[in-house]
């Protein structure tokens, strides 16, 4: 049986081109994804097209992926972190 710590998250490391890495809470990352997705409703990844709200799209993206290609050598990557052993 897997240790329950494997399913805990204290935050996310977020990487973007030409920027310092950021440590965000789940809520902060969700808000960042929603801001991006609002402007990309005509250019969504196929997996997100089935969701009718930006909130649902962002939640699905955050929970099931770790990156978002934003074209023109731009991307957003995020990785779960745990701050304690």
Secondary structure, DSSP 8 states (H G I E B T S, - for coil): ---GGGG--SEEEEEETTS--EEE-HHHHHHHHHHHHHTTTTS--GGGTT-SSHHHHHHHHHHH-SEEE-STT-EEEEEEE-S--
